């Protein structure tokens, strides 16, 4: 997987984990195969590790994750955060061990399975990743399931599986119809599939969902060009030059897998 794609995965994953832990007070419920309940000290160290990781203070994040695991070695969330830190400090094998252990400790936790699936995807183990994503989708208490569908769709897209990607993205949009990341990736997938009308529809929904980005305007210009509307394509390119003069268009991520 390209390095930029890996970093984007980690950013989405950290946001999802923060949201998941916020919803449970930092602890995963002790029922239904969702992991052990955490101590107050372990919870405090988890939150500090997350905060340091989010701000890029990796040495401090690692220290807090280690402290947390000393008091709460069976915390799936702490193992997930440790895995994310290990990825950031270029220890992918150790990160995989941390994610796998988290999945064993909390097999019913959607955000834990999602984390493991993302790591597997980054290693090119797409079939195993798909299995873990399926387990994440099966968690009825997973409040950010649309983010797992985004990750699964992106993983399938990077693996050169556009049909699977489209299925995941549409399911994610059923849950979060205005999610900007889902809409933009759905537009990219439909564009690559040659369905320019669907690509345009997804892109227009993305435009309505929030502020424009250079990636959005670049994709919009490519869609309109492919659809035969040169005037619209030129307008998008003009906006791109005016709003983001330093942006350099790159090949779509999916094209790297063709």
CORFEN-V372198 format. One record per helix or strand of 2 or more residues. SS is the DSSP state (h for helix, s for strand). FROM is the first residue (numbers start at 1). TO is the last residue. Records with the same first field share a line. If there is no record, write none. Layout:
SS = FROM-TO / FROM-TO
This chain:
h = 3-22 / 40-54 / 58-71 / 76-88 / 92-105 / 110-122 / 126-137 / 145-158 / 162-175 / 180-192 / 196-209 / 214-227 / 230-243 / 253-257
